[in-house]
């Protein structure tokens, strides 16, 4: 009965991290429901399939085996674009009651139709998520984008999350995901140099 705000710059791996976590939870028998209003469920399934197989384009037999394994473990709130936060939580409630889903993802906060200037409604939504997890003994992960910095060289912190401070105050946990792109680029150059030798 907690919820976690997950933040990080675009391309830092927030959704990828959550995908791996959901895979692990399903291995333990815990189903998840994903409300990714930024990505169509078909695309989300492709990403999860790549994570399940360890291959971007797995062979047909391997893909079918992975899909069979994933069956019943992943449910989707099927909407791309702005969604009313009450509808999202109502769908989560249904998934909990009907399918026993215990873990939920909202990707992302900015797609919940909340006016970024309306701090009062942001607090209401935070309280709504807190009430949901407490009432149903579930966990919700909320992807919350940070304000744009001058670059992506330094990690963002919880104080960089867009919106009301209540988002990080009310969340039980705040995860900051950072991808060290300079180090990644350097390693890529070293690997390519070794290959060419």
N, C-alpha and C positions, 0 to 999 in steps of 0.2 A: 504493500500500500504506500508506494512512493512514486514520484515522477522525477524525470531527469531532463534538464535542458542541455542540449548538445549544440555547441557553437564552433565556428571555425570559418576561415575564408573560403570562397568558392574554390572547388577543386581540392580541398584539403583532405577529403576522405570521410566526411561525416556519414554519408549514406552508405559507403562501403563498410565502414566500421560497424554500423548498425546491422547491415546485411550479414556480416560474419557472426555477430552476436545472435541474431535471430536463427541462423543455421545451427549454432551451438545449442540454443534453447530447444529447437526442434529435436536435435539428437537426444536431448534429455526428456523429450515427450511434451514440451510446452509449445502450443500453437501461438501464432502472432497474427495481428491484423495491422495492415499498413494503409494509412491514409496519406498517399503521396500525391498531393494536388499539383505537383510540378511535373510528374512523369506518369504516363499512361500505364495501367497495370501490366500490359503486354511487355513494355520496356522493363518494368521492375522485375518481372518474371525472368526476362533474359539475363538481367544482372545477377539475380539470385542463382539462376542455372549455371552461369559462369563461375560463381563462387562455390557452388556445390560440386562442380566437376573439376575446378581448377583450370578450365580451358575456356577461352573466349568463344570458340566455335567447336563444341564437342561433337564427336561422331554421333550419328543418329541413335545407335544402340545405347551409348553412354548417356546421351541426353534423355532418352525415354526412361532409362533406369533412374536417373536423378529426378525426373518429373514424378515418377511413380513414388519415389521416396518422399518427395516434398508434399504429395497429396495429403490434404487435411491439416497441414502444418502452417499454411500461409493463406490468409484471407485478405481481401483488398476492399477498401472504400473506393468505389469506381467513379471518381470525379477528377477531372483536370481543370484547374482554374480556381476561382474563389469559391469556398464552401462555408456555409454557416457553421460556426463552432458548435452550436447546439445539435445540428444534424450529425456532425462527426461523432460527438459523444453519444448520441442516441444510437448510431450504427455500432459503436463500440459496445454499448450496453447489450444490444441484440447479439453481437458476436460472442460476448461473454455468456449470456444466458442460453443461446441456442447451440453454440459449438464449444463452449468451455475455454474460450480464448482468454489468456491471462496477461499477455504482453501486447502493447500497442505502440504504434509510431505515428506521429503527426509530422509530416514533412512538406510544408514548413509552417511555422507560426504566422508568417506574412500572408499565407493563403487562407487564413481563417476569417477573412472579411472584417478585420478589426481596424478601425481608423487609428493610424500610428500616433495621432495627436490625442486620442481619447484615453487618457490614463485610467479613468474610472472603469471603462468597459474592459480594459486589459486586466485590471484587478479582478473583475467579475469572472473572466475566463480562467484566470489562474485558480481562483477559488473553485470554479466548476470542475477543473481537472483534479484538484486536491480532493474534492468531495467524491468524485468518481472512483479514484484509486482507493480511498479509505473505505467506501461503501462496498466495493467489490473485491478488495484484496488483490488488486492488479498493479501493473506498472506501465506507465506511459512515458515514452521518449518523445520530446518535442525538439525538433530542429529549429534553432533560432539564429538567424543570420546576424553577424556583427555589422556595425557601421563600417563604411569604407575607410580604410586607412590610406596612407600615402603609398604603401607597397605591401607586399606579402612576405617581406623578409623577416619580420618579427612576429612572434605568436600574438594572437589576440588574447584578451582575458575576459572574465565574466562581466567586467565593467564596460566592455565594448559592445555588448549585445544591444541591438536596436530595441527601443520601446521602454516601457515602464520598468523601473528597478524592481517592481514586485515580481516580475518574471523570474529573476534570479533569487529573490528573497523567499518566494513561495515554493520554488522547486526544492526538492530534498537534496538533489545533486546537480552540479553543473560540470559538464565535461567540455574541455576545450581541445579540439583536434587541430593539430598543426602539421603541415607537411613541409619539411625542410627542402624546398625546391632547389636552392643553391647546392646543397650537398648531393641531392638526387642528380642534378645536371653534371656535377663533377664526377660522380660514380659512373654515370652513363658514358662520359668521355673516356674514362679509364678502361671500361669494359670494351668499348669500341676499339680503342688503341690495342688492347691485348688480342682482340680477334683479328686485327689486321696484321699482327706480327707473324 
